[in-house]
């Protein structure tokens, strides 16, 4: 079982693939993914076909289904990276971590992938956040108290 850091890395790599599909960054990113997943054992051609199938899936989805198609691609590629990391021995895993980290950074550099630090929120697409009936809503929320403030009175300035 992978620790949270490796699961997050697999997720970020899957998101990088889905975000780059159909963009100017695609050719460079797809080559990197094929090298990482192909292990140099001749499987790169099949992987390139699968990667190109990702672009086709997004194109077929059209504007109305693109976000759902992209979410499916993120999950599919995340699973591939997760399985790769999980199946690797410690030495290979360390090398894979370096390659996947480079892949994620390449994707962010090439097409401005969204990223946020601790306590932040990065979103690709539309976010609709609403508060209703005395509630509070936010993408990222710290300590919140809901209610009426105490009125001034004796002992309050």
Residue pairs with C-beta under 8 A, 6 or more apart in sequence:
1 86
2 10
2 82
2 85
2 86
6 82
6 85
6 93
6 97
7 82
9 81
9 85
9 97
9 100
9 101
9 104
10 78
10 79
10 81
10 82
10 85
10 100
11 74
11 78
12 100
12 104
13 77
13 78
13 81
13 100
13 103
13 104
14 73
14 74
14 75
14 76
14 77
14 78
14 79
14 80
14 81
15 74
15 78
15 113
16 29
16 103
16 104
16 106
16 107
16 108
16 113
17 29
17 33
17 51
17 54
17 73
17 74
17 77
17 107
18 54
18 70
18 71
18 73
18 74
18 77
19 70
19 107
19 111
19 113
19 124
20 26
20 29
20 30
20 107
20 110
20 111
21 51
21 54
21 55
21 58
21 70
21 73
22 55
22 58
22 59
23 110
23 111
24 110
24 111
25 106
25 107
25 110
25 111
26 55
28 106
28 110
29 103
29 106
29 107
29 110
30 48
30 51
30 52
31 48
32 99
32 102
32 103
32 106
33 47
33 51
33 77
33 103
34 44
34 47
34 48
34 51
35 44
35 99
36 84
36 96
36 99
36 100
36 103
37 43
37 47
37 80
37 81
37 84
38 44
38 47
54 73
54 76
54 77
57 69
57 72
57 73
58 66
58 69
58 70
58 73
60 69
61 68
61 69
67 125
81 100
84 96
85 93
85 96
85 97
85 100
88 96
104 113
107 113
108 115
113 124
114 122
114 123
114 124
115 122
116 122
119 140
119 142
120 140
121 139
121 140
123 139
127 139
129 137
129 138
129 139
130 137
131 137
134 146
135 146
136 144
136 146
150 156
